[in-house]
Amino acid sequence: MDVLGPLPITLRGNKYLLVVVDCFTKWVEAFPLKNIRAKTIAETFLNQVISRHGVPLEVHTDQGRNFESKIFQELSRLLGIKKMRTAPHPQSDGQVERQHQTILNY
């Protein structure tokens, strides 16, 4: 899971995408965001991903502040999600970074 942006602002005021990739099936979903505050990302993850697909066993993110925040850590703890993170280099988060390129080239 990662955030892509800033992108050109949409008519609804969104300028970021929360990109979620299932590492097993390679299924990709992207959700528009107005901002990348931890609360916004946690709400989107809960309301768009978990509510539709169930609670994942683990979530792999980069070391962005929004994913390392107390709110995201607490959400993961309460739901029993094992939180994994990559090194601070985008190259080490290969699957989601490849999807970013696919989205940007579309």
QUIFENZI-V11164 format. One record per residue. RES is the residue in three letters. SS is DSSP state (helix for helix, strand for strand, loop for the rest). PHI is phi in radians with two decimals (* if undefined). PSI is psi in whole degrees, 0 to 359 (999 if undefined). Layout:
# QUIFENZI-V11164
RES SS PHI PSI
RES SS PHI PSI
This chain:
# QUIFENZI-V11164
MET loop * 138
ASP strand -2.73 169
VAL strand -1.92 134
LEU strand -1.93 131
GLY strand 2.48 179
PRO loop -1.30 147
LEU loop -2.01 172
PRO loop -1.00 139
ILE loop -1.22 133
THR loop -1.43 173
LEU loop -1.08 335
ARG loop -1.60 5
GLY loop 1.51 10
ASN loop -1.46 141
LYS loop -2.45 9
TYR strand -2.36 162
LEU strand -2.22 134
LEU strand -1.58 115
VAL strand -1.82 124
VAL strand -2.10 128
VAL strand -2.14 128
ASP loop -1.39 116
CYS loop -1.16 336
PHE loop -1.43 309
THR loop -1.61 345
LYS loop 1.23 15
TRP loop -1.14 133
VAL strand -2.07 136
GLU strand -2.33 144
ALA strand -2.27 135
PHE strand -2.14 128
PRO strand -1.21 142
LEU strand -2.30 142
LYS loop -1.40 330
ASN loop -2.58 173
ILE loop -2.05 31
ARG loop -1.15 150
ALA helix -0.98 319
LYS helix -1.09 317
THR helix -1.10 315
ILE helix -1.16 316
ALA helix -1.08 317
GLU helix -1.12 317
THR helix -1.14 316
PHE helix -1.05 315
LEU helix -1.19 311
ASN helix -1.37 331
GLN helix -1.80 325
VAL helix -1.72 300
ILE helix -1.13 320
SER helix -1.15 334
ARG helix -1.72 326
HIS helix -1.97 351
GLY loop 1.60 176
VAL loop -1.43 123
PRO loop -1.29 156
LEU loop -1.21 321
GLU strand -2.57 157
VAL strand -2.22 132
HIS strand -1.91 120
THR strand -2.31 172
ASP loop -1.46 190
GLN loop -1.69 29
GLY loop -1.07 147
ARG helix -1.02 327
ASN helix -1.16 329
PHE helix -1.52 340
GLU helix -1.66 2
SER loop -1.18 161
LYS helix -1.09 320
ILE helix -1.13 318
PHE helix -1.25 322
GLN helix -1.09 317
GLU helix -1.19 320
LEU helix -1.03 314
SER helix -1.07 316
ARG helix -1.13 313
LEU helix -1.09 325
LEU helix -1.61 357
GLY loop 1.28 30
ILE loop -1.57 127
LYS strand -1.36 122
LYS strand -1.67 119
MET strand -1.93 151
ARG strand -2.48 153
THR loop -1.54 176
ALA loop -1.14 165
PRO loop -1.28 15
HIS loop -1.89 130
PRO helix -1.02 331
GLN helix -1.08 335
SER helix -1.45 359
ASP loop -2.00 57
GLY helix -0.90 308
GLN helix -1.06 311
VAL helix -1.23 326
GLU helix -1.16 323
ARG helix -1.12 322
GLN helix -1.17 326
HIS helix -1.01 314
GLN helix -1.10 319
THR helix -1.06 315
ILE helix -1.12 315
LEU helix -1.16 328
ASN helix -1.45 351
TYR loop -1.22 999
